[in-house]
C-alpha cells in the first residue's frame, strides 16, 4: 500500500505536466462556451478541442477559410451562461441559441461580431440589459430577444442598425419608450408587447428611459 | 450547592481513578500465571499455523521451544521471555484472530508492519500495557480502531497507517502522554479531527493524511501540540481558514495541508515558523497574497502552493529562501513579473510557475543562476520577450514547458546543450526563424511540440537520430520542403503532426514500416503529393489519420482495413482514385471518416454498418456508384451522411429514417423512386439536400415533421403533385427552401407564411398556379434577391410588401398572370396590361379597400371630433348653416389650416353635421368603388346625383350619362359576363352614394351582394345603359 500513496503524489506531479493541445482561437472560444453550458442531451459531444479547427463539430458551420460563420444551437436543451469568448468568433454571421435555458447577461463582447446577420436568443432566461454594443453590428438583419428576462430600456443606439429587418423584444421586462427612428419605424407593435414599455417615444417630450 | 451536585462532582473525579485501578489490576493479574517461554512458544506456534506459510517464520517450531529467543523476529529480556516482536516485511498473510495476547504482557515493542495481515485489530491489544512501540503500518487491517488502545499508556510510537481502518468512538480514547509519534494516515477515517490527539501533548510527529476527515482543524492542535515537528493532514476534507495560531507550532519543520478544502488567506506571519523546511498547501482554496514573511523561512526547501486562488504578485522576499529546491506556484492567479531576487534560488531543481497571469520577460540572470533546474514550467502565462540563450546553461533540464505565452524571436541554438531533455514544448508562442539544427541532436527527447508559431525552414535528415522521439508536433507553422527519408527511422514514434505548413513532395515510401506504435498521423493542409506509403499503417496501431487538403493520389494503404483502432480518418480534398469498396473493414471505434472531394470509385460497402461508433460518414464528390446500402440505417450514432455528387443509383433506403441524422446530403446523384416518408422521422435533421436526382412522386407531407430543418433542397427532380402545406410547419427553416425545377402543381400553400425565419425561397420552374398568397408578406426574413417564383402558371397580384415588390424581374418571369408593383410586372388593372377585368378581381380589391377606407375615415373623424371640441357653440352653429359648396371651398381658404380628412370621399351629411354614422362609411365606399370603375374621382356624377335629389325635376343632361362613357376609358369596353359584373358593381356603388343616408344599403349588405356575385340581369344593351337607370337599385 505504501506504493499507492507514492502513486497519488505522482498523479499530482503529472497534473502539472499536461502538454499543450492544438486548436485555434475560434475553437477555443467555442470550447469555452461548451464548458460554460450544461448539456444533458450531449448536443455538444462532438466539440473536441484537440481538433485542428471546430469546422467538423456538429451545429457549427465554417466558410471555406475555416472560419466559423454559423452556430446553430436552437432548441438544444442547453443551460448555463454565455461568456466573453464568444466575441472571438469574428466571422460569425448566425448566432442561433433560441429556445434553451441559457441565463445570465448577454455579453457586451457580442458587439465585436462584426459580421453578424442574425442574433436569435429568444425564449431563454437572459437577464440584465440589452448591451449597447449590439449597435456596432452593422450587418445585423434579425435580432430576436423575445421571451427572456431582459430589463432596462431599449438602447437608442440600435436605431442606427439600418439593415435591421426583424426586431422582437416582446415578453421581457423592458422599460422606457419605444424608439421610432431608423428601422424602428417599421417594426410592428407585437415586437414590443408584454414589457413595461410606455409606448412610442415622443422625441423631445419624454426621456427615452421614462419609467425605468 | 446541594448535596446532589457535590456527589456528582465526586463521581466525576473518582471515575477515572477507578478505571486506572482496574487497569493496574488487570495488568498485574495474569503476569505471574502466563508469561513463560513455553506458553509464549505455544501461542506463537498456534498463530503461525493460522497464517499462510511464510519463510520468515521457518524457525518458529514447537519442537524448538528452548531456542524461543532465537526465533526469527523475537527479542527476549533477561528472564528469557519475549519482550519484543518485530516481524516486518515478512509477507505474513492471515489475521490476528488466533494471536493469544495473554502470554505477552511484558512485550514493549510490537511491530507487524509491511505484511499482508487482514481482519480487525483484536481489542486484547489493550492487555499489552508495557508496549512502547506499536506498528501495524501497511497491512490490510479493517474494522474500527479498538478503543482499548487507551490502555497503552507507555506507547511513544503508534503507527496504524496504510490500512483500511475505520473511525471509532474517539471519546472512549484517552490521552497518551508519552506518545510522540502517531500515524493514522491512509486509512478510511471519517468525521472530524480525533479529539484525544489534542491531549497527546508530547507529539512531535502526526500523520492523518489520506483519510476523509472533515470539519475545521481544532484550535488546540496549534495551542496544545506545540512540540509538533511534522504535521501531515494532506488529502482530507478539512475546511475553513487556517488559524493564525498555527505559528505557535514554532518547532514545526514539515507542514503538509495539501488537497483539502482550506480557504481564506495563508497566515501572514507564517514566516515566524523559522524551522519550516517543507510547506505544502496545494489544492486548496487559499486566496489573497503569498505572505512576504515567507522570506524569513530561510530553512525552506520545498514550497508548494499549486492549485489555489492566490492573486498577488510573487513576493521578492521569496529570494531569501535560498535553500529552496522545489518551488511550485502553478495554477493560481499570480500577476506581475517574476522578481529578480529569485536569481538567489541557486539550488532550485523544480520550478513551476505555470497557469498564472505572470508577465514580463525571463531575465537571462534567472537562467544563469538556476543551473540545478531539472524542470522549468512557465506555460500558460503572459510572458514576452526572447527565450534567453542562457537556457543552454541548464544542462540538467529534463523538461521545458514554455507553451501558451507570447515569447518572440527564434529558438536559441543553445537548446542543443540540453542533452538530458526528454520533453520540450514551446508551442503557441510567436517564435519565428528556423528550428536550430542542433535541436535534432537531442537524442533523449521524447516529446517535441513546437506547433502554432511562425517557424520556417525544413526538417533536416538529422531527425532520424532522435530515436527516443514519441511525439512530434510541428503543425501550424511555415515549415516547408520534403520530409527526409530518415524520418522513417523513428522507431518509437507514436504521433506526428505536421498539419498546416507548406510541406510538399512524397511521404518517404517506408514511413511507418519501422514505427509499429504509430497511432496519430496528421499531414493535413500541406501540398504533399504522391501515394501514401503502403506500410504506413503496418503496425495496425493507427487511431487518428488525417491527410486532408493535400494532393495525394493513388489508392489507400491496404493495411487500413486491419487498423481496428481507427477513430478519426480524413482523406478529403485530395486526388485519391482507388477503389473504396474493400478499403475499410470493421472499425468499432471509428467515429469520423471523410473521403469527400476525391476521385474514389467503387461502391459503399454494407460493412460500414458494423462501424457502430460512426457519427460522420462523408463520401461526397467522388465517383462512387451502386446503391446506398439499407444497412446504413443501423448506425445508431450517425449524424452526418454526405454522399452527394457521386454516381449513386437506385432508391433512397427508407431505413435511413431510423437514423438520428443532423445532415443528409444525397444531391447530384442518379437516385430514382420516391422520397421515403420515413425521412419525416429525422426530427433532428438540420439540412436535407436531395436535389439534382431523378426522384419522382409527391413530396411526402411527413417532411413537415422535421422541425429542426434549417435548409431543405429538393430541386431539380421530377417531383409531382402539390407542395404539402405541412412544409409550412418547418418553422426553423432559415437558410433555404428550394423546390424548383420539378413538376409541382396546384397552388402555393398559404401555410408557408409561417416560415418567418426563411431567407431564401425558390419554387421556380414548376407548374404552380393560382396566386402567390398575400399572407406570404409575413415571411419577413426573405430577401428580395433570394425569392424565385419564375416559370410557373401563377396569376394575380403579388403580395404587397417590400420584399416582394423589390424582387428583381427574374423572380417572376415566365408567369403570364402576375401583376403588381414590382420590376417586370404590370401594375394590376393598369392600362398597359389591357387585360379583361374580372369581377372577382374587382371584389378582391374592393373588400380590402373597404377596410382601409374605414381606417382612414375613423382617423379623419377622430381629428374632426378633436377639433370640434375646440370650437365654440356659436361657430359650430355657423358651420351648420353653411352651404355645402362653401365647405368644399374651405379646402383652400378656411381657417381650418390642416384638414386631415378626405373631403372628396366624405358623406355630405358628415361634412355638414360632423355626425358620424355607419352610413357615412357606405358612402365613402361607394365613392371609391365608382373611382375604381371610372379610373378617376366620380365628382361629376356625385354632384349631378346630389343636385337631382334636391331639385324637383330631373336634370337630364347629367343623369343621362351613358355607363360606357363613365367607365375607365383606358380599358376596352367590357362584354358578356364582364359587362354584367361591371353593371352590378356600378349599381351597388351608386346605391352607396345616395344622398339620404337612410336610402343607402348597409355595409354588410354590400359585402354580401359582392361576394355572392348576384348578376344584374341586363335588360338593355350595355352601350345603352344610363347612370340614372342604375340609380334605381333599391336597398
Contacts between the chains, C-beta under 8 A, distances in Angstrom:
chain1	res1	chain2	res2	distance
A	1	B	138	5.1
A	1	B	139	8.0
A	1	B	140	7.8
A	1	B	162	4.2
A	1	B	163	7.7
A	1	B	186	6.7
A	2	B	114	7.6
A	2	B	138	5.3
A	2	B	162	5.9
A	4	B	162	7.9
A	4	B	186	7.6
A	5	B	162	6.9
A	5	B	185	7.8
A	5	B	186	5.5
A	5	B	209	7.9
A	5	B	210	6.3
A	8	B	210	7.4
A	8	B	235	7.2
A	12	B	258	7.8
A	12	B	259	7.8
A	12	B	282	7.1
A	12	B	283	7.6
A	12	B	306	7.9
A	16	B	306	6.7
A	16	B	328	7.5
A	16	B	330	5.6
A	16	B	331	7.6
A	16	B	352	5.7
A	16	B	354	6.6
A	16	B	377	6.5
A	17	B	399	7.4
A	17	B	401	7.8
A	17	B	423	7.8
A	19	B	401	7.3
A	19	B	403	7.2
A	19	B	423	7.3
A	19	B	425	5.1
A	19	B	427	7.9
A	19	B	447	6.3
A	19	B	449	5.7
A	19	B	471	7.8
A	20	B	379	6.9
A	20	B	403	3.9
A	20	B	404	5.9
A	20	B	425	5.8
A	20	B	427	4.5
A	20	B	428	5.7
A	20	B	449	6.1
A	20	B	451	7.5
A	22	B	427	7.2
A	22	B	451	5.2
A	22	B	452	6.6
A	22	B	473	6.6
A	22	B	475	5.9
A	22	B	476	7.0
A	22	B	497	6.9
A	46	B	615	6.3
A	46	B	639	7.6
A	52	B	475	7.5
A	52	B	499	5.9
A	52	B	500	6.9
A	52	B	522	7.7
A	52	B	524	6.7
A	52	B	525	7.5
A	52	B	546	7.7
A	56	B	592	6.7
A	56	B	594	7.8
A	56	B	616	7.0
A	58	B	615	7.7
A	58	B	639	5.8
A	58	B	640	7.4
A	58	B	662	5.6
A	59	B	662	7.5
A	59	B	686	7.7
A	72	B	686	6.3
A	72	B	710	6.4
A	74	B	708	7.6
A	74	B	732	6.4
A	75	B	708	6.4
A	75	B	732	7.4
A	94	B	734	7.8
A	96	B	734	7.8
A	118	B	734	7.7
A	120	B	757	7.9
A	141	B	781	7.5
A	142	B	757	7.5
A	142	B	781	6.3
A	165	B	780	6.2
A	165	B	781	6.9
A	166	B	756	7.8
A	166	B	780	5.2
A	166	B	781	6.3
